[in-house]
Amino acid sequence: MKLFFIFVILALTSSLGHSASPIKTPYYASIKVDEANVRTGPSIKYPIQWVYQKERWPVKVVATFEGWRKITDQFGDAGWIHETLINRRRNVVVNSRGVQEVYRLPITTSNVQFIAEKGVLAKLISCKSNWCKIKASGNKGWIQSAHLWGVDEDEVYE
């Protein structure tokens, strides 16, 4: 009986100071695995809507519920995904028509480093003044944030 009370006291005191703080939404994240189920609700009891089959794909977290995150993607589709299937690493996708020039410096008179077409997935390095530095297929450069999905147009990111 004495052991039971010790266990209860330890359990109660260990939970003090560990209150879960709410997660501020929205924020951008990326798919962490090769295959990630997106569900109609925040539980494995809900049916699977679709499956992401691309690691690092950017998503926007718009709500949270316990260990689940409601996400949207560049097409406006929304669903629930478990928190262990995404991470806070920032990636972006080129979302404008045609090809976009990616510059050495954040100015259109700078040298063009490479060309990125719609659908190219890139690592987000930084953003300032409506320009973002990205890395795609080993190439780095600056692109106007208006041509990307996974970052707000006026966002500052370091």
Long-range contacts (C-beta under 8 A, 24 or more apart in sequence): 22-64, 23-61, 23-64, 25-61, 25-62, 25-63, 25-64, 26-60, 26-61, 26-62, 27-60, 27-61, 27-88, 28-58, 28-59, 28-60, 28-61, 28-90, 28-150, 28-151, 29-58, 29-59, 29-60, 29-61, 29-69, 29-71, 29-86, 29-87, 29-88, 29-89, 30-56, 30-57, 30-58, 30-59, 30-86, 30-87, 30-88, 30-89, 30-90, 30-91, 31-55, 31-56, 31-57, 31-59, 31-85, 31-86, 32-84, 32-85, 32-86, 32-87, 33-85, 36-81, 36-85, 36-86, 37-81, 37-85, 38-71, 38-79, 38-80, 38-81, 39-79, 39-80, 39-81, 40-79, 40-80, 41-80, 42-66, 42-68, 42-70, 42-80, 43-68, 43-80, 46-80, 49-77, 49-79, 50-77, 50-79, 54-121, 56-89, 56-91, 56-121, 56-123, 57-91, 57-93, 57-121, 58-90, 58-91, 58-92, 58-93, 58-121, 58-149, 58-150, 59-86, 60-150, 61-86, 74-149, 74-150, 89-123, 90-123, 90-124, 90-150, 90-151, 90-157, 91-121, 91-122, 91-123, 91-124, 91-150, 92-121, 92-122, 92-124, 92-132, 92-134, 92-148, 92-149, 92-150, 92-151, 93-119, 93-120, 93-121, 93-122, 93-148, 93-149, 93-150, 94-118, 94-119, 94-120, 94-122, 94-143, 94-147, 94-148, 95-147, 95-148, 95-149, 96-146, 96-147, 100-143, 100-144, 100-147, 101-143, 102-134, 102-136, 102-139, 102-141, 102-142, 102-143, 103-141, 103-142, 103-143, 104-141, 104-142, 105-142, 106-131, 106-133, 106-142, 107-142, 110-142, 112-141, 113-139, 113-140, 113-141, 114-139, 114-141, 116-143, 122-148, 124-150, 124-151, 124-157, 126-157, 126-158, 127-151, 127-155, 127-156, 127-157, 128-156, 128-157, 130-154, 132-157
